[in-house]
Amino acid sequence: MKTVDEILAEITRVEAEDFFGFIRGDLIQALPFEAAQPFLNEGVTADQWVQCTDPAGEIRNYMPFAWDKANNCRGLSAGRSVNHMQAWLWLDGKDELAKRLDDVYEFYGKPCLVLVCKAYDIDWRALDDGIWCNDECSDGMSAESALREKDIWDEVCA
């Protein structure tokens, strides 16, 4: 887990690119109450604050929901799921993987989710509906075809 100073610096760094604030929200949640307080709504107390101290657990718990959004072509929700993954990956010390997700985002984030599943030993095939498309009207393609197109098939199957 990152230090308070590292998290505060990352909150500042991502501000311009985190339009909806999803990444910052997850980063703030990783702070102890005293450090998070300037970011919180007025009136939130230390007793009400729940700090996230297990980003790997957050990833594992959220992954079925993230796959549901990707499988059902829920564009904004699928994108938000990937933003959550990026924050939790960074907090868990997997900075390079967090950055890499920007490069492979397509098919409602499925390549991103596959890479995260691989890193955390989660069976992505059990969560995937097998239809990889970029819009709701397309018949899509197989996971293998899509991951080969993104040049990560061999990596995730190794």
Contact map, one row per residue, 1 for C-alpha under 8 A:
11100000000000000000000000000000000000000000000000001110000000000000000000000000000000000011100000000000000000000000000000000000000000000000000000000000000000
11110110000000000000000000000000000000000000000000000000000000000000000000000000000000000011100000000000000000000000000000000000000000000000000000000000000000
11111110000000000000000000000000000000000000000000000000000000000000000000000000000000000000000000000000000000000000000000000000000000000000000000000000000000
01111111000000000000000000000011001000000000000000000000000000000000000000000000000000000000000000000000000000000000000000000000000000000000000000000000000000
00111111100000000000000000000000000000000000000000000000000000000000000000000000000000000000000000000000000000000000000000000000000000000000000000000000000000
01111111110000000000000000000000000000000000000000000000000000000000000000000000000000000000000000000000000000000000000000000000000000000000000000000000000000
01111111111000000000000000110110000000000000000000000000000000000000000000000000000000000010000000000000000000000000000000000000000000000000000000000000000000
00011111111100000000000000000000000000000000000000000000000000000000000000000000000000000000000000000000000000000000000000000000000000000000000000000000000000
00001111111110000000000000000000000000000000000000000000000000000000000000000000000000000000000000000000000000000000000000000000000000000000000000000000000000
00000111111111000000000000100000000000000000000000000000000000000000000000000000000000000000000000000000000000000000000000000000000000000000000000000000000000
00000011111111100000000100110000000000000000000000000000000000000000000000000000000000000000000000000000000000000000000000000000000000000000000000000000000000
00000001111111100000000000000000000000000000000000000000000000000000000000000000000000000000000000000000000000000000000000000000000000000000000000000000000000
00000000111111110000000000000000000000000000000000000000000000000000000000000000000000000000000000000000000000000000000000000000000000000000000000000000000000
00000000011111111100001100000000000000000000000000000000000000000000000000000000000000000000000000000000000000000000000000000000000000000000000000000000000000
00000000001111111110100100000000000000000000000000000000000000000000000000000000000000000000000000000000000000000000000000000000000000000000000000000000000000
00000000000011111110000000000000000000000000000000000000000000000000000000000000000000000000000000000000000000000000000000000000000000000000000000000000000000
00000000000001111110000000000000000000000000000000000000000000000000000000000000000000000000000000000000000000000000000000000000000000000000000000000000000000
00000000000001111111111100000000000000000000000000000000000000000000000000000000000000000000000000000000000000000000000000000000000000000000000000000000000000
00000000000000111111100000000000000000000000000000000000000000000000000000000000000000000000000000000000000000000000000000000000000000000000000000000000000000
00000000000000000111110000000000000000000000000000000000000000000000000000000000000000000000000000000000000000000000000000000000000000000000000000000000000000
00000000000000100111111110000000000000000000000000000000000000000000000000000000000000000000000000000000000000000000000000000000000000000000000000000000000000
00000000000000000101111111000000000000000000000000000000000000000000000000000001001100000000000000000000000000000000000000000000000000000000000000000000000000
00000000000001000100111111100000000000000000000000000000000000000000000000000000001101100000000000000000000000000000000000000000000000000000000000000000000000
00000000001001100100111111110000000000000000000000000000000000000000000000000000000000100000000000000000000000000000000000000000000000000000000000000000000000
00000000000000000000111111111000000000000000000000000000000000000000000000000000000000000000000000000000000000000000000000000000000000000000000000000000000000
00000000000000000000011111111100000000000000000000000000000000000000000000000000000100110000000000000000000000000000000000000000000000000000000000000000000000
00000010011000000000001111111110000000000000000000000000000000000000000000000000000000110010000000000000000000000000000000000000000000000000000000000000000000
00000010001000000000000111111110000100100000000000000000000000000000000000000000000000000000000000000000000000000000000000000000000000000000000000000000000000
00000000000000000000000011111111000100000000000001110000000000000000000000000000000000000000000000000000000000000000000000000000000000000000000000000000000000
00000010000000000000000001111111000000000000000000111000000000000000000000000000000000000010000000000000000000000000000000000000000000000000000000000000000000
00010010000000000000000000111111111100000000000000110000000000000000000000000000000000000000000000000000000000000000000000000000000000000000000000000000000000
00010000000000000000000000001111111100000000000000100000000000000000000000000000000000000000000000000000000000000000000000000000000000000000000000000000000000
00000000000000000000000000000011111110000000010010100000000000000000000000000000000000000000000000000000000000000000000000000000000000000000000000000000000000
00000000000000000000000000000011111110000000010000000000000000000000000000000000000000000000000000000000000000000000000000000000000000000000000000000000000000
00010000000000000000000000000011111111000000000000000000000000000000000000000000000000000000000000000000000000000000000000000000000000000000000000000000000000
00000000000000000000000000011011111111110000000000000000000000000000000000000000000000000000000000000000000000000000000000000000000000000000000000000000000000
00000000000000000000000000000000111111110001000000000000000000000000000000000000000000000000000000000000000000000000000000000000000000000000000000000000000000
00000000000000000000000000000000001111110000000000000000000000000000000000000000000000000000000000000000000000000000000000000000000000000000000000000000000000
00000000000000000000000000010000000111111000000000000000000000000000000000000000000000000000000000000000000000000000000000000000000000000000000000000000000000
00000000000000000000000000000000000111111101000000000000000000000000000000000000000000000000000000000000000000000000000000000000000000000000000000000000000000
00000000000000000000000000000000000000111111000000000000000000000000000000000000000000000000000000000000000000000000000000000000000000000000000000000000000000
00000000000000000000000000000000000000011111000000000000000000000000000000000000000000000000000000000000000000000000000000000000000000000000000000000000000000
00000000000000000000000000000000000000001111100000000000000000000000000000000000000000000000000000000000000000000000000000000000000000000000000000000000000000
00000000000000000000000000000000000010011111110110000000000000000000000000000000000000000000000000000000000000000000000000000000000000000000000000000000000000
00000000000000000000000000000000000000000011111110000000000000000000000000000000000000000000000000000000000000000000000000000000000000000000000000000000000000
00000000000000000000000000000000110000000001111110000000000000000000000000000000000000000000000000000000000000000000000000000000000000000000000000000000000000
00000000000000000000000000000000000000000000111110000000000000000000000000000000000000000000000000000000000000000000000000000000000000000000000000000000000000
00000000000000000000000000000000000000000001111111000000000000000000000000000000000000000000000000000000000000000000000000000000000000000000000000000000000000
00000000000000000000000000000000100000000001111111100000000000000000000000000000000000000000000000000000000000000000000000000000000000000000000000000000000000
00000000000000000000000000001000000000000000000111110000000000000000000000000000000000000000000000000000000000000000000000000000000000000000000000000000000000
00000000000000000000000000001111100000000000000011111000000000000000000000000000000000000000000000000000000000000000000000000000000000000000000000000000000000
00000000000000000000000000001110000000000000000001111110000000000000000000000000000000000000000000000000000000000000000000000000000000000000000000000000000000
10000000000000000000000000000100000000000000000000111110000000000000000000000000000000000000000000000000000000000000000000000000000000000000000000000000000000
10000000000000000000000000000000000000000000000000011111110000000000000000000000000000000000000000000000000000000000000000000000000000000000000000000000000000
10000000000000000000000000000000000000000000000000011111111000000000000000000000000000011011000000000000000000000000000000000000000000000000000000000000000000
00000000000000000000000000000000000000000000000000000111111100000000000000000000000000011001000000000000000000000000000100000000000000000000000000000000000000
00000000000000000000000000000000000000000000000000000111111110000000000000000000000000000000000000000000000000000000000000000000000000000000000000000000000000
00000000000000000000000000000000000000000000000000000111111111000000000000000000000000010000000000000000000000000000000000000000000000000000000000000000000000
00000000000000000000000000000000000000000000000000000011111111100000000000000000000010010000000000000000000000000000000000000000000000000000000000000000000000
00000000000000000000000000000000000000000000000000000001111111100000000000000000000000000000000000000000000000000000000101000000000000000000000000000000000000
00000000000000000000000000000000000000000000000000000000111111110000000000000000000000000000000000000000000000000000000000000000000000000000000000000000000000
00000000000000000000000000000000000000000000000000000000011111111100000000000000000000000000000000000000000000000000000000000000000000000000000000000000000000
00000000000000000000000000000000000000000000000000000000001111111110000000000000000000000000000000000000000000001000000000000000000000000000000000000000000000
00000000000000000000000000000000000000000000000000000000000011111111000000000000000000000000000000000000000000000000000000000010000000000000000000000000000000
00000000000000000000000000000000000000000000000000000000000001111111100000000000000000000000000000000000000000000000000000000000000000000000000000000000000000
00000000000000000000000000000000000000000000000000000000000001111111110000000100110000000000000000000000000000001000000000000000000000000000000000000000000000
00000000000000000000000000000000000000000000000000000000000000111111111000000100000000000000000000000000000001001000000000000011000000000000000000000000000000
00000000000000000000000000000000000000000000000000000000000000011111111100000000000000000000000000000000000000000000000000000010000000000000000000000000000000
00000000000000000000000000000000000000000000000000000000000000001111111111101100100000000000000000000000000100000000000000000000000000000000000000000000000000
00000000000000000000000000000000000000000000000000000000000000000111111111100100000000000000000000000000001111000000000000000000000000000000000000000000000000
00000000000000000000000000000000000000000000000000000000000000000011111111000000000000000000000000000000000100000000000000000001101100000000000000000000000000
00000000000000000000000000000000000000000000000000000000000000000001111111000000000000000000000000000000000000000000000000000000000000000000000000000000000000
00000000000000000000000000000000000000000000000000000000000000000000111111100100000000000000000000000000000100000000000000000000000001110000000000000000000000
00000000000000000000000000000000000000000000000000000000000000000000111111111100000000000000000000000000000100000000000000000000000000000000000000000000000000
00000000000000000000000000000000000000000000000000000000000000000000110011111110000000000000000000000000000100000000000000000000000000000000000000000000000000
00000000000000000000000000000000000000000000000000000000000000000000000001111111000000000000000000000000000000000000000000000000000000000000000000000000000000
00000000000000000000000000000000000000000000000000000000000000000000100001111111100000000000000000000000000000000000000000000000000000000000000000000000000000
00000000000000000000000000000000000000000000000000000000000000000110110011111111110000000000000000000000000110000000000000000000000000000000000000000000000000
00000000000000000000000000000000000000000000000000000000000000000000000000111111111000000000000000000000000110000000000000000000000000000000000000000000000000
00000000000000000000010000000000000000000000000000000000000000000000000000011111111100000000000000000000000000000000000000000000000000000000000000000000000000
00000000000000000000000000000000000000000000000000000000000000000100100000001111111110000000000000000000000000000000000000000000000000000000000000000000000000
00000000000000000000000000000000000000000000000000000000000000000100000000000111111111000000000000001000000010011000000000000000000000000000000000000000000000
00000000000000000000011000000000000000000000000000000000000000000000000000000011111111100000000000000000000000000000000000000000000000000000000000000000000000
00000000000000000000011001000000000000000000000000000000000000000000000000000001111111110000000000000000000000000000000000000000000000000000000000000000000000
00000000000000000000000000000000000000000000000000000000001000000000000000000000111111111000000001000000000000000001000000000000000000000000000000000000000000
00000000000000000000001000000000000000000000000000000000000000000000000000000000011111111100000011101000000000000000000000000000000000000000000000000000000000
00000000000000000000001101100000000000000000000000000000000000000000000000000000001111111110000001000000000000000000000000000000000000000000000000000000000000
00000000000000000000000001100000000000000000000000000011011000000000000000000000000111111111000000000000000000000000000000000000000000000000000000000000000000
00000000000000000000000000000000000000000000000000000011000000000000000000000000000011111111111011000000000000000000000000000000000000000000000000000000000000
00000000000000000000000000000000000000000000000000000000000000000000000000000000000001111111111001000000000000000000000000000000000000000000000000000000000000
11000010000000000000000000100100000000000000000000000010000000000000000000000000000000111111111000000000000000000000000000000000000000000000000000000000000000
11000000000000000000000000000000000000000000000000000011000000000000000000000000000000011111110000000000000000000000000000000000000000000000000000000000000000
11000000000000000000000000000000000000000000000000000000000000000000000000000000000000001111111000000000000000000000000000000000000000000000000000000000000000
00000000000000000000000000000000000000000000000000000000000000000000000000000000000000001111111111000000000000000000000000000000000000000000000000000000000000
00000000000000000000000000000000000000000000000000000000000000000000000000000000000000001110111111100000000000000000000000000000000000000000000000000000000000
00000000000000000000000000000000000000000000000000000000000000000000000000000000000000000000011111110000000000000000000000000000000000000000000000000000000000
00000000000000000000000000000000000000000000000000000000000000000000000000000000000001001000011111111000000000000001000000000000000000000000000000000000000000
00000000000000000000000000000000000000000000000000000000000000000000000000000000000011101100011111111100000000000000000000000000000000000000000000000000000000
00000000000000000000000000000000000000000000000000000000000000000000000000000000000001000000001111111110000000000000000000000000000000000000000000000000000000
00000000000000000000000000000000000000000000000000000000000000000000000000000000000000000000000111111111000000000000000000000000000000000000000000000000000000
00000000000000000000000000000000000000000000000000000000000000000000000000000000010001000000000011111111100000010000000000000000000000000000000000000000000000
00000000000000000000000000000000000000000000000000000000000000000000000000000000000000000000000001111111100000000000000000000000000000000000000000000000000000
00000000000000000000000000000000000000000000000000000000000000000000000000000000000000000000000000111111100000000000000000000000000000000000000000000000000000
00000000000000000000000000000000000000000000000000000000000000000000000000000000000000000000000000011111110010110000000000000000000000000000000000000100000000
00000000000000000000000000000000000000000000000000000000000000000000000000000000000000000000000000001111111111110000000000000000000000000000000000000000000000
00000000000000000000000000000000000000000000000000000000000000000000000000000000000000000000000000000001111111100000000000000000000001000000000000000000000000
00000000000000000000000000000000000000000000000000000000000000000000010000000000000000000000000000000000111111100000000000000000000111100000000000000000000000
00000000000000000000000000000000000000000000000000000000000000000000111011100110000000000000000000000000111111000000000000000000000011000000000000000000000000
00000000000000000000000000000000000000000000000000000000000000000000010000000110010000000000000000000001111111111000000000000000000000000000000000000000000000
00000000000000000000000000000000000000000000000000000000000000000010010000000000000000000000000000000000111111111100000000000000000100000000000000000000000000
00000000000000000000000000000000000000000000000000000000000000000000000000000000000000000000000000000001111011111110000000000000000000000000000000100100000000
00000000000000000000000000000000000000000000000000000000000000000000000000000000010000000000000000001001100011111111000000000000000000000000000000000000000000
00000000000000000000000000000000000000000000000000000000000000100110000000000000010000000000000000000000000011111111100000010000000000000000000000000000000000
00000000000000000000000000000000000000000000000000000000000000000000000000000000000000000000000000000000000001111111110000010000000000000000000000000000000100
00000000000000000000000000000000000000000000000000000000000000000000000000000000000000000000000000000000000000111111111000000000000000000000000000000000000100
00000000000000000000000000000000000000000000000000000000000000000000000000000000000010000000000010000000000000011111111100000000000000000000000000000000000000
00000000000000000000000000000000000000000000000000000000000000000000000000000000000000000000000000000000000000001111111111110000000000000000000000000000000000
00000000000000000000000000000000000000000000000000000000000000000000000000000000000000000000000000000000000000000111111111110000000000000000000000000000000100
00000000000000000000000000000000000000000000000000000000000000000000000000000000000000000000000000000000000000000011111111000000000000000000000000000000000000
00000000000000000000000000000000000000000000000000000001000100000000000000000000000000000000000000000000000000000001111111000000000000000000000000000000000000
00000000000000000000000000000000000000000000000000000000000000000000000000000000000000000000000000000000000000000000111111100000000000000000000000000000000000
00000000000000000000000000000000000000000000000000000000000100000000000000000000000000000000000000000000000000000000111111110000000000000000000000000000000000
00000000000000000000000000000000000000000000000000000000000000000000000000000000000000000000000000000000000000000000110011111110000000000000000000000000000000
00000000000000000000000000000000000000000000000000000000000000000000000000000000000000000000000000000000000000001100110001111111000000000000000000000000000000
00000000000000000000000000000000000000000000000000000000000000000000000000000000000000000000000000000000000000000000000000111111110000000000000000000000000000
00000000000000000000000000000000000000000000000000000000000000000000000000000000000000000000000000000000000000000000000000111111000000000000000000000000000000
00000000000000000000000000000000000000000000000000000000000000010011000000000000000000000000000000000000000000000000000000111111100000000000000000000000000000
00000000000000000000000000000000000000000000000000000000000000000010001000000000000000000000000000000000000000000000000000011111111000000000000000000000000000
00000000000000000000000000000000000000000000000000000000000000000000001000000000000000000000000000000000000000000000000000001011111000000000000000000000000000
00000000000000000000000000000000000000000000000000000000000000000000000000000000000000000000000000000000000000000000000000001001111100000000011000000000000000
00000000000000000000000000000000000000000000000000000000000000000000001000000000000000000000000000000000000000000000000000000001111110000011111000000000000000
00000000000000000000000000000000000000000000000000000000000000000000001000000000000000000000000000000000001001000000000000000000011111000001111001000000000000
00000000000000000000000000000000000000000000000000000000000000000000000000000000000000000000000000000000001100000000000000000000001111110111100000000000000000
00000000000000000000000000000000000000000000000000000000000000000000000010000000000000000000000000000000011100000000000000000000000111110101000000000000000000
00000000000000000000000000000000000000000000000000000000000000000000000010000000000000000000000000000000001000000000000000000000000011111100000000000000000000
00000000000000000000000000000000000000000000000000000000000000000000000010000000000000000000000000000000000000000000000000000000000011111100000000000000000000
00000000000000000000000000000000000000000000000000000000000000000000000000000000000000000000000000000000000000000000000000000000000000111110000000000000000000
00000000000000000000000000000000000000000000000000000000000000000000000000000000000000000000000000000000000000000000000000000000000011111111000000000000000000
00000000000000000000000000000000000000000000000000000000000000000000000000000000000000000000000000000000000000000000000000000000001010001111100000000000000000
00000000000000000000000000000000000000000000000000000000000000000000000000000000000000000000000000000000000000000000000000000000001111000111110000000000000000
00000000000000000000000000000000000000000000000000000000000000000000000000000000000000000000000000000000000000000000000000000000001110000011111011000000000000
00000000000000000000000000000000000000000000000000000000000000000000000000000000000000000000000000000000000000000000000000000000011100000001111111000000000000
00000000000000000000000000000000000000000000000000000000000000000000000000000000000000000000000000000000000000000000000000000000011100000000111111100000000000
00000000000000000000000000000000000000000000000000000000000000000000000000000000000000000000000000000000000000000000000000000000000000000000011111110000100000
00000000000000000000000000000000000000000000000000000000000000000000000000000000000000000000000000000000000000000000000000000000000000000000111111111000000000
00000000000000000000000000000000000000000000000000000000000000000000000000000000000000000000000000000000000000000000000000000000000100000000111111111100000000
00000000000000000000000000000000000000000000000000000000000000000000000000000000000000000000000000000000000000100000000000000000000000000000001111111111100000
00000000000000000000000000000000000000000000000000000000000000000000000000000000000000000000000000000000000000000000000000000000000000000000000111111111110000
00000000000000000000000000000000000000000000000000000000000000000000000000000000000000000000000000000000000000000000000000000000000000000000000011111111000000
00000000000000000000000000000000000000000000000000000000000000000000000000000000000000000000000000000001000000100000000000000000000000000000000001111111100000
00000000000000000000000000000000000000000000000000000000000000000000000000000000000000000000000000000000000000000000000000000000000000000000000000111111110000
00000000000000000000000000000000000000000000000000000000000000000000000000000000000000000000000000000000000000000000000000000000000000000000000000111111111100
00000000000000000000000000000000000000000000000000000000000000000000000000000000000000000000000000000000000000000000000000000000000000000000000100110111111110
00000000000000000000000000000000000000000000000000000000000000000000000000000000000000000000000000000000000000000000000000000000000000000000000000010011111111
00000000000000000000000000000000000000000000000000000000000000000000000000000000000000000000000000000000000000000000000000000000000000000000000000000001111111
00000000000000000000000000000000000000000000000000000000000000000000000000000000000000000000000000000000000000000110010000000000000000000000000000000001111111
00000000000000000000000000000000000000000000000000000000000000000000000000000000000000000000000000000000000000000000000000000000000000000000000000000000111111
00000000000000000000000000000000000000000000000000000000000000000000000000000000000000000000000000000000000000000000000000000000000000000000000000000000011111
